[in-house]
Amino acid sequence: MSIHKEFKKITTQSLQIMKSRGEKISMLTCYDYSMAKILDRSGIDVLLVGDSASNVIAGHETTLPITLDQMIYHAQCVVRGSERALVVVDLPFGSYQSNPEIALASAIRIMKETGAHAVKMEGGLEIIDSIKKIVGAGIPVMGHLGLTPQSIYQFGTYAVRAKEKEEADKLKIDIELLQNAGCFSIVLEKIPAELAREITNTSHVPIIGIGAGPACDGQVLVVHDMLGLTNDFHPKFVRKYLNLEELMGNAVKSYIDDVKSSQFPNEKEGY
C-alpha cells in the first residue's frame, strides 16, 4: 500500500511505522507558504523549517544570525501552506543552549505561535537536559548530530565529521542519549556512509541523512539546493533535480524583453 494513500496526515508515529517497514522518509526544508503548498501537494513527508533560512533567505554566511522570532515567522508561513506533511522547526542558535528552562520556553513559543508539530535541536550530551525538559513537556524533538552548522565556528570547517574512531564513538554515545531522552528521529549530517548504516541498523528511531549515504531511513536536502536555486553551492551530497536559477533567469529576461518591446501586455491582457 502506498504510504501517500495510507497516511492522510504524517505524524511522528507515521515515521516510526515507515522505519519498521523499511519505507524511506522524504524530507525537505521549507520557509514560505507558496513553497509549502507545492511540496506538501507533491507528497513530501516532512517539511523542515530550517535555520538554513539564515543562508538561503537572508543571505548570511552561517545559520547563527537567525532569531527565534524570525524562525517563528517562517514556520507560521509553512504551516499555513501544508496539510499533510509533518512540520518540524529548528530551534535557532542561542534559543536553547544556555539552560533547559530557556530551551523549553523557546520550544513552547514555536509550538504555540506556529502550529508546527515538532522542533529540531543540534547536539548530544551537551544539550541532553534541555531535550529531556522539552520532551517532558510533551513537545516532540528531532535530534541532529554529525556536522552541526550552529557549531561551525567550533569545528572551523564544514568537512565530514566522525571519520576518526574517537569522534565516531562519541557520536554513537550521543545517538543512545538522544534516543533515551525521547527524540522521535535524528538527523545525521556529513558522516561516513558506513557509520550511518551501522547507526541506522541499530537505532530504534528513524535516522534522516544529509550527506550520510543511502542506508539512512530517510533523506533531507535544502530545497534551494535540490531545485538548483543556489548554483554557487556544490556540496557532493546534493543532487540537483532542476536548474531553477537558469529557468527563472530566462523567464525574467523574456519578461524584460517583452516590456521593453511593448509586447507585454497585449490587447487580451488588458481591460
GIMOHU-V301954 format. One record per residue. N is the residue number from 1. RES is the residue in one small letter. SS is DSSP state (2 for helix, 1 for strand, 0 for the rest). NEAR is the number of other C-alpha atoms within 10 Angstrom. D_LAST is the distance of its C-alpha to the last C-alpha in whole Angstrom. Layout:
# GIMOHU-V301954
n-><N:N>
res-><RES:RES>
ss-><SS:SS>
near-><NEAR:NEAR>
d_last-><D_LAST:D_LAST>
This chain:
# GIMOHU-V301954
n-><1:2:3:4:5:6:7:8:9:10:11:12:13:14:15:16:17:18:19:20:21:22:23:24:25:26:27:28:29:30:31:32:33:34:35:36:37:38:39:40:41:42:43:44:45:46:47:48:49:50:51:52:53:54:55:56:57:58:59:60:61:62:63:64:65:66:67:68:69:70:71:72:73:74:75:76:77:78:79:80:81:82:83:84:85:86:87:88:89:90:91:92:93:94:95:96:97:98:99:100:101:102:103:104:105:106:107:108:109:110:111:112:113:114:115:116:117:118:119:120:121:122:123:124:125:126:127:128:129:130:131:132:133:134:135:136:137:138:139:140:141:142:143:144:145:146:147:148:149:150:151:152:153:154:155:156:157:158:159:160:161:162:163:164:165:166:167:168:169:170:171:172:173:174:175:176:177:178:179:180:181:182:183:184:185:186:187:188:189:190:191:192:193:194:195:196:197:198:199:200:201:202:203:204:205:206:207:208:209:210:211:212:213:214:215:216:217:218:219:220:221:222:223:224:225:226:227:228:229:230:231:232:233:234:235:236:237:238:239:240:241:242:243:244:245:246:247:248:249:250:251:252:253:254:255:256:257:258:259:260:261:262:263:264:265:266:267:268:269:270:271>
res-><m:s:i:h:k:e:f:k:k:i:t:t:q:s:l:q:i:m:k:s:r:g:e:k:i:s:m:l:t:c:y:d:y:s:m:a:k:i:l:d:r:s:g:i:d:v:l:l:v:g:d:s:a:s:n:v:i:a:g:h:e:t:t:l:p:i:t:l:d:q:m:i:y:h:a:q:c:v:v:r:g:s:e:r:a:l:v:v:v:d:l:p:f:g:s:y:q:s:n:p:e:i:a:l:a:s:a:i:r:i:m:k:e:t:g:a:h:a:v:k:m:e:g:g:l:e:i:i:d:s:i:k:k:i:v:g:a:g:i:p:v:m:g:h:l:g:l:t:p:q:s:i:y:q:f:g:t:y:a:v:r:a:k:e:k:e:e:a:d:k:l:k:i:d:i:e:l:l:q:n:a:g:c:f:s:i:v:l:e:k:i:p:a:e:l:a:r:e:i:t:n:t:s:h:v:p:i:i:g:i:g:a:g:p:a:c:d:g:q:v:l:v:v:h:d:m:l:g:l:t:n:d:f:h:p:k:f:v:r:k:y:l:n:l:e:e:l:m:g:n:a:v:k:s:y:i:d:d:v:k:s:s:q:f:p:n:e:k:e:g:y>
ss-><0:0:2:2:2:2:0:0:0:0:0:2:2:2:2:2:2:2:2:2:2:0:0:0:1:1:1:1:1:0:0:0:2:2:2:2:2:2:2:2:2:2:0:0:0:1:1:1:1:0:0:0:2:2:2:2:0:0:0:0:0:0:0:0:0:0:0:2:2:2:2:2:2:2:2:2:2:2:2:2:2:0:0:0:0:1:1:1:1:1:0:0:0:0:0:0:0:0:0:2:2:2:2:2:2:2:2:2:2:2:2:2:2:2:0:0:0:1:1:1:1:1:0:0:2:2:2:2:2:2:2:2:2:2:2:2:0:0:0:0:1:1:1:1:1:1:0:0:2:2:2:2:2:2:2:0:0:0:0:0:1:0:0:0:2:2:2:2:2:2:2:2:2:2:2:2:2:2:2:2:2:0:0:0:1:1:1:1:1:0:1:0:2:2:2:2:2:2:2:2:2:2:0:0:0:1:1:1:1:1:0:0:0:0:0:0:0:1:1:1:1:0:2:2:2:2:0:0:0:0:0:0:0:0:0:0:0:0:0:0:0:0:0:2:2:2:2:2:2:2:2:2:2:2:2:2:2:2:2:2:0:0:0:0:0:0:2:2:2:0:0>
near-><5:7:16:14:9:10:13:11:13:20:18:18:10:17:25:19:15:16:20:13:9:12:15:20:23:18:25:20:27:30:26:20:17:14:17:26:18:13:22:19:14:10:14:20:26:26:28:28:30:23:30:26:23:20:16:19:12:12:11:14:11:18:22:19:17:20:17:20:14:15:22:24:16:21:30:21:19:30:25:16:20:21:16:21:26:23:27:27:30:25:26:26:19:16:18:21:19:11:13:19:14:15:22:22:13:21:28:17:14:26:20:10:14:21:16:22:19:24:24:24:29:24:21:22:16:11:18:19:17:22:30:20:17:25:20:13:12:11:19:22:27:26:26:26:23:25:24:19:21:20:16:14:11:9:13:8:12:13:11:14:20:20:13:9:9:9:13:18:13:13:23:19:13:21:25:17:16:27:17:12:19:19:25:22:24:25:26:29:22:24:23:19:16:13:19:26:18:13:19:22:15:9:16:15:24:26:30:28:28:22:22:24:19:16:20:25:27:24:22:22:19:20:21:22:23:20:17:21:19:17:15:8:11:12:10:8:12:16:13:17:10:14:15:18:15:13:13:12:11:12:12:12:12:12:14:14:13:14:12:10:9:10:12:14:10:9:8:6:7:7:4>
d_last-><51:47:47:43:44:47:46:43:43:45:48:51:53:50:51:55:55:53:56:58:57:56:53:51:48:45:44:41:40:37:36:32:30:28:31:33:31:31:35:35:34:35:39:40:43:43:41:42:41:43:44:43:40:42:42:38:36:38:40:43:46:48:47:49:47:44:45:45:42:40:41:41:37:37:38:36:33:35:36:33:32:35:36:39:40:43:42:45:44:46:49:48:51:53:52:55:58:60:61:60:59:56:55:55:53:51:50:50:47:45:46:45:42:40:41:42:45:48:49:50:53:54:58:61:65:63:61:62:63:60:59:61:60:56:57:60:57:55:53:52:53:52:55:54:57:58:56:54:52:52:56:55:57:60:60:59:57:55:57:58:60:64:65:68:70:71:67:66:69:67:64:66:67:64:63:65:65:61:62:65:63:60:57:55:54:55:53:55:54:55:59:61:60:63:63:60:61:65:63:60:63:65:63:62:58:55:55:52:52:50:52:55:56:55:57:55:54:51:49:46:44:42:38:37:40:40:36:37:35:38:40:42:44:46:49:51:50:46:45:41:39:36:36:32:33:33:30:28:29:28:24:24:25:23:20:22:22:19:18:21:20:16:16:14:11:10:8:8:7:4:0>
